[in-house]
């Protein structure tokens, strides 16, 4: 019997990168996005719909074993659009999960939900625990903190297994000095999602850093390791290609805070 996984936001940057890495024999990917999703040759089921459409989401969740919810507005925006897409969209997805009896949901949060935590806040091991309370750095960060709160609510109310991924810089390779600490490779992103999909019973609510095993990282990966996330990549491998490394001001506040430059950008 095939496993069926619904991925929302499948046409987006993260969804497009994860799709080929999550495809495998015995698994059917159901790919939902308001934008066109290429059909591909992986046998995926394509659904064109908005995550704010309750009927479409209920239909999309029918018969799936888990939902990987990546849909939403990426980056800062107006409060109105972030509230509608990221917050209301996540509530709509979780309502459909409950309605259709889906036992597991993986929710894309962001490092920006905790952006104002600093290197001064790390524990004795020099690492910031994954479960620290939200300290959002933008309206976008607030919307992702709300995603986490909704995940907590729906776990406690309905017993769903919920993983919230505080994703860092998810791209093929790090592009900046800040990325050396917060980068997550495409491969490690897939390994993290797979660990969440295979997390053992009983159902739990968990918050995890979506970060690779970066030499300069200061984010705890112990919580991910507890469910089988073992990242294999390190941003340090790309250090020679990072621009302005020698002349950079290492005391810059953007390196001190989890949210980097988001902590100083205008709201909205």
C-alpha positions in Angstrom: 0.0 0.0 0.0 1.5 3.3 -1.1 2.2 6.1 1.3 0.7 9.4 0.2 2.2 12.8 1.3 0.5 16.1 0.6 3.0 19.0 0.1 1.5 22.5 0.1 3.4 25.3 -1.6 4.9 22.7 -3.9 5.7 25.3 -6.6 7.7 27.4 -4.3 11.4 27.5 -3.7 11.5 25.1 -0.8 8.8 22.8 -2.3 10.5 22.6 -5.7 13.8 21.6 -4.0 12.2 19.0 -1.8 10.0 17.3 -4.4 12.7 15.2 -6.1 14.4 14.4 -2.8 11.2 13.1 -1.1 10.0 11.1 -4.2 10.6 7.4 -3.8 9.1 4.0 -4.7 6.0 3.3 -2.6 5.3 6.9 -2.0 2.9 9.2 -3.8 3.4 12.9 -3.6 0.3 15.1 -3.8 1.5 18.6 -4.8 -0.7 21.6 -4.0 -0.1 25.2 -5.0 -2.1 28.2 -6.2 0.6 28.5 -8.9 1.3 25.9 -11.7 3.2 22.8 -10.6 5.1 21.0 -13.4 3.8 17.4 -13.8 7.2 15.7 -13.9 7.8 12.0 -14.3 7.5 11.0 -10.6 3.8 10.2 -10.7 2.9 13.1 -8.5 -0.8 14.1 -8.1 -1.1 17.8 -8.9 -3.7 20.0 -7.2 -4.1 23.7 -8.1 -5.7 25.4 -5.1 -5.1 28.1 -2.4 -4.3 27.1 1.1 -7.0 29.4 2.2 -9.7 27.4 0.4 -11.3 25.0 3.0 -13.1 22.8 0.5 -10.0 22.3 -1.7 -7.8 21.6 1.3 -10.3 19.0 2.7 -10.3 17.2 -0.6 -6.5 17.4 -0.9 -6.1 15.9 2.6 -8.3 13.0 1.9 -6.4 9.7 2.1 -3.0 11.2 2.9 -0.7 9.9 5.6 1.0 13.2 6.3 1.0 16.9 5.3 4.1 18.9 4.7 2.9 22.4 4.9 5.2 24.8 3.0 2.6 27.1 1.5 2.7 30.8 2.5 4.1 34.2 1.8 7.9 34.1 2.1 9.6 37.1 3.5 8.4 40.4 5.0 5.1 41.9 3.7 2.1 43.7 4.9 0.4 42.5 8.1 -2.8 41.9 6.1 -1.3 39.6 3.5 0.8 37.7 6.0 -2.1 37.2 8.4 -4.3 35.9 5.5 -1.9 33.6 3.8 0.5 32.4 6.6 -1.8 32.4 9.6 -5.3 31.8 8.1 -3.8 29.5 5.5 -2.2 27.3 8.2 -5.4 27.2 10.2 -7.2 26.1 7.1 -4.7 23.4 6.4 -4.8 22.1 10.0 -8.6 22.1 10.0 -8.5 19.9 6.9 -5.9 17.6 8.6 -8.3 17.1 11.5 -11.4 16.7 9.3 -9.7 14.0 7.2 -8.0 12.2 10.1 -4.5 12.9 8.9 -2.2 11.8 11.8 0.9 13.9 11.1 1.8 17.5 9.9 5.2 19.1 9.3 4.9 22.9 9.3 7.4 25.3 7.8 8.2 27.8 10.4 11.3 30.1 10.2 14.4 31.1 12.1 12.7 34.6 12.0 10.1 33.4 14.4 13.0 33.5 16.9 15.1 36.2 15.2 15.9 38.3 18.3 17.6 35.5 20.2 21.3 36.2 20.3 24.6 34.4 20.8 24.5 35.7 24.4 21.5 33.5 25.0 23.1 30.2 24.2 23.3 27.4 26.8 26.4 26.0 28.5 27.1 24.0 25.4 27.3 27.2 23.3 24.1 26.3 21.4 20.6 27.9 21.4 17.9 25.2 22.1 15.4 24.6 19.4 12.5 25.1 21.7 13.2 28.6 22.8 10.1 30.8 22.9 9.3 32.9 19.8 11.1 36.3 19.5 10.0 37.3 16.0 12.0 39.9 14.1 9.4 41.0 11.6 5.7 40.7 10.8 6.8 37.7 8.8 8.4 36.3 11.9 5.2 36.9 13.9 3.2 35.0 11.2 5.6 32.0 11.6 5.3 32.2 15.4 1.6 32.0 14.9 2.1 28.9 12.7 3.9 27.3 15.6 1.2 28.3 18.0 -1.5 26.8 15.8 0.6 23.6 15.5 0.7 23.4 19.3 -3.0 24.0 19.6 -3.9 21.3 17.1 -1.6 18.8 18.7 -3.0 19.4 22.2 -6.6 19.5 21.0 -6.6 16.7 18.4 -3.5 14.6 19.1 -1.8 15.3 15.7 1.9 14.7 15.5 3.2 18.2 14.7 6.8 19.3 13.8 7.6 23.0 13.3 10.8 23.6 11.3 12.5 26.9 12.1 14.2 26.9 8.7 17.4 28.9 8.2 18.9 29.9 4.8 17.5 27.0 2.6 19.5 27.2 -0.6 21.9 25.1 -2.7 24.9 26.7 -1.1 25.5 29.6 1.4 25.7 33.0 -0.2 26.8 35.3 2.6 28.8 35.4 5.9 25.5 35.2 7.9 24.7 32.0 6.0 27.8 30.3 7.4 25.8 29.9 10.7 22.2 29.5 9.5 22.5 27.6 6.1 20.6 24.4 5.5 21.3 22.4 2.4 18.7 20.9 0.2 19.8 17.5 1.2 19.6 18.2 4.9 16.2 19.8 4.4 15.0 16.6 3.0 16.6 14.6 5.8 14.9 16.8 8.4 11.5 16.3 6.8 12.0 12.6 6.5 12.9 12.4 10.2 9.7 14.2 11.0 7.7 11.9 8.8 9.2 8.9 10.6 9.1 10.2 14.1 8.0 7.4 16.5 4.8 7.3 18.6 3.5 8.7 20.7 2.4 11.8 18.8 4.2 14.9 19.9 4.6 18.6 19.3 8.2 19.6 18.5 10.1 22.7 17.3 13.3 22.0 15.5 16.0 24.2 13.9 16.2 23.7 10.2 20.0 24.1 10.1 22.8 22.0 8.6 25.8 20.9 10.7 27.6 24.2 10.2 31.0 24.7 11.9 30.0 28.2 12.8 26.5 27.4 13.8 25.2 28.1 17.3 21.8 26.3 17.1 21.2 23.1 18.9 20.6 20.1 16.6 20.0 17.7 19.6 16.3 18.0 19.3 16.4 16.9 15.7 18.8 14.1 16.5 16.3 12.7 19.0 14.0 11.9 16.1 16.7 10.8 13.6 17.8 14.1 11.9 21.5 13.8 11.3 22.6 16.6 8.9 25.5 15.8 6.6 26.4 19.2 5.2 28.4 22.1 6.5 28.5 25.7 5.1 32.2 25.8 5.9 32.8 23.8 2.7 31.9 26.9 0.8 33.8 29.5 2.8 36.2 30.3 0.0 33.3 31.5 -2.2 31.8 33.9 0.4 32.4 37.5 -0.7 34.1 40.1 1.5 35.0 37.5 4.2 38.4 39.1 5.0 37.1 42.6 5.3 33.9 41.9 7.1 33.1 43.5 10.5 32.7 40.5 12.7 31.1 42.6 15.5 28.1 43.4 13.2 24.8 42.9 15.0 23.5 40.9 12.1 25.9 38.1 13.1 24.9 38.4 16.7 21.2 37.8 16.3 19.5 34.7 14.9 17.4 36.8 12.5 20.4 38.6 11.0 19.5 41.6 8.9 15.7 41.0 9.4 16.0 42.4 12.9 16.7 45.9 11.4 14.5 45.9 8.3 11.4 48.1 8.1 8.2 46.4 9.1 5.6 45.7 6.4 
